[in-house]
Amino acid sequence: MMWYILIVGILLPQSFAHPGFFTSIGQMTDLIHTEKDLVTSLKDYIKAEEDKLEQIKKWAEKLDRLTSTATKDPEGFVGHPVNAFKLMKRLNTEWSELENLVLKDMSDGFISNLTIQRQYFPNDEDQVGAAKALLRLQDTYNLDTDTISKGNLPGVKHKSFLTVEDCFELGKVAYTEADYYHTELWMEQALRQLDDGEVSTIDKVSVLDYLSYAVYQQGDLDKALLLTKKLLELDPEHQRANGNLKYFEYIMAKEKDANKSASDDQSDQKTTLKKKGAAVDYLPERQKYEMLCRGEGIKMTPRRQKKLFCRYHDGNRNPKFILAPAKQEDEWDKPRIIRFHDIISDAEIEIVKDLAKPRLRRATISNPITGDLETVHYRISKSAWLSGYENPVVSRINMRIQDLTGLDVSTAEELQVANYGVGGQYEPHFDFARKDEPDAFKELGTGNRIATWLFYMSDVSAGGATVFPEVGASVWPKKGTAVFWYNLFASGEGDYSTRHAACPVLVGNKWVSNKWLHERGQEFRRPCTLSELE
């Protein structure tokens, strides 16, 4: 049942918002297997029902032949003592057996299985979270609704389409967030698909109801009035639309009278309301961040590019890498971002993922004011922490980082493993604590985060880049590689050019693991300098 509320003379559909929620790719693949099991159970139930109906059908056919013969000469038929006995037997016994067969519930097994599996099903928060992820991807990658609806996304293996019901649902999710920009886009898409002849349980009246209000909220009164009239052509008795029509006409008449006494310029200012675009949040660098996510970043000059090299790195004559040096590539100059190729094997990746999967939880950040760990809308991923002592592979990975960076990992944080599903992201942030966060890592007692090491443990079909908005760098995921950069200058001052972000995953699945190395223990490995910016 849809409830409605009245606001400033205009009726609008009321919905209830749910907080955003994230489900990792790992959990969603489990749901695929769960759904497959349920389909198998459902087919078993259908087979049981078909067998049951087949038995009933045979009964009906046999009795149809028998009663057809008997009704032609009832007295002669029951005059035969065998027929009389069998008639008594059928009516007293066999029809009761048939009744029991008809009443037998063949769904017990399926219902029982469904009840058990339902505890693992997504809830309303998960569904809303998935819808918000689609809207986020739409904005970040400049996708129009038709492209998404038709499934024409880059790198997709399994093309899928959105129905009118799906588009309508996305529009409603946007509506509950008072995001009338996306409400309009998706309700218009639903309307187009209905106009194209798609059969749907959603009618045009319902779509126009939301669409006209979303348009009104964005200041386009003329279009809102036109859509309301279109709705009333389909349903002249629509109470809310009739009320809105009168209200819109009243507002337009009022504005028209006001315009008569104003100059042309002033009239334009009063009657023309600026149409809102996509929601703009607190991030001042959002436009730059999203451009980098799309691969539209700043291009280096040829002079700067000539200073970037590929090389073999032996870890400053480390015995482990003298005969088999690591492959290094300069990704960026300032800040210096280095990529190591073929630095973690597929076998090691699988072990790390298997260790992490049972522990994956919604990623948190430390509140700079309270110090408490909390989930936030701008970091959407699942993460787990792995210690070196619990598995030799993790210990070996930690030592590899130490050998190649020359930094002591004994004071580093544990290896963090993160999984970004569809729409998963971490908006621009610093890894190090700024001067206004003096107690950020106080409990660790190891100083600030001097450097970041980031393993890419999967390829990503589309999206998912690591970008640095301050300098315009984009680093794209490549399985088996790792990137490394210093967060602090040698003086200990923070390098603000290292502000970075994990772009939303458009298509695919992104696994990463990172090691945050701290200041303590690096005194003789990376000596301080007198200059703040060195």
C-alpha positions, 0 to 999 in steps of 0.5 A: 500500500502506498501512503501519501503526504501533503507538502506545501499544497502538493501531494507526493508519493511517500517512500522510506529510505534505507541506509546504504549497504554493501555486499562483496563479490565473494558473498554475491558468488555464494548467493549465485550458488544458493540460488542454483540450489534453490532452482534445483529444489524448485525443479524437484518440487515441480517434478513431484507435482507433475508426478502427482498430477499424472497419477490423478490424470490416470485416475480421471481417465479410468473413471471417465471410461467407467462412468461413461459405460455405467451411465448408459445402462445404470441398472444393468451395470450395477446388476452385475455383482462385481460391478456393485462391489467395485462401486462400493469399494471405489466410493468408500475407499478409493475416492478417499485415497484420491482425496488424500493424493490431491491434498498431499502437499508436495512443497514441503522439501522446497519450502524447508530448503527455502526457509533455511536459505532465506537467512542468507538472502539479501535484505532491503538494505542490500537491494538499496545498496546495489541500486545506489551503486548503479547510480554512483557508477552512472555519474562517475563514468558518465553513463546514460540510462539507456546504455545501462538498461541495455547492458552495454558496459565495457568488458561485460561477459554476461550481458543483462537488461533492465526491465521497466520494473528495474528502472522504476525501482532505481527511480524510487530508490533515488526518490527516497534519497530526495535525489530527484535528478536520478529519479527523473532520469530513471522514470523517463527510461521506464517511460521510454521502455513502456512507449516502446511496447515492453510489457510490464506490471508497472503502468504509465500512471505510476511512472508519471506520478513520480516523474512529474513530482521529480521534475517539479522539485528541480524547478521545471514547472512547465514540464511538471504541468505537462506531465501531470496533464499527460497522467490525467489523460490516462487516469482522469480521476487521479486524485493527487494529479488533479490536486497537483494540476490546480497547484501548478496552475496557481503557482504559474498564474501567481508568477505571471502576475508578479512578472508583469510588474518586473523588468524583463531581466528580473522576470527571467530571474523569477520564472526560470529556476536553475535545473539541478544536476547530479548531486554534489557532495562535500568533495571539492575535487569530485570532478577531477576525481571522476575524470581520472576514474574515466581515464581522462587525467592529465597527460605528462609532457614528453619531457617528464615522460622521458624521466620515467624508466623501467628497470630491474631492481635487486633490493640494494644488492639483496641476496634474494634478488641478485640472481632474480631481480624484480621488475620495476616501472615508474608510474609517476614522478611527483609523487614517485609511484613505482610499480613492481611487476610479477611480484606476487604469484597466482598461488600466493594470491589464492592463499591470501584470498582464501585466508581473508574471505571468512573474515571479510567485514565492511571496511571502516575508518578511524574517526579523527575526533573520537578515534572510533572505527566506523563505516562511512559512505565514501569507503565501500569495500570489505576488508580483513587483516592477516598476520605474518605469524599465522601463515608462511605465505603472509610472512613471506610476502611481508619480508618481500616488501621489506627486502624491496623497499628497504624499510622495516616491516616489524613496525608496519600494520598487518596485511590488509586484504580488501574486496571491492565489488560492483560500485565498490570505492574509496573516495579521495583520502590520505593514508598518513595522519595530518597535523590536526590528527596527532593521535591517529596512530597513538595506540600503535606507538609506531609513528605515522604511516611513512609509505604505502605498498599496494598489491593488485590481486585481480584484473578489473574488467572496467573501472577500479583505478587508483587515482591521485587527484592532486597530481592527475595520476591514474594507476590501473589494476593489473593482477600480480603487480604492486605499487609503492609510494612514500606518504611522508617526505624524508623530513617527516612532513606529510606529502599532500600530493599523495591524496588518492582514491580507489575508483568505483568498480564498473564491471568485474571484481577487484581484490587488493592487499596493502601494507602500511609501513610506519616511521619507527624502525626507519631512522637508519633506513631512511634518514631525515633531511633538513628540507621539509619537502625532500 
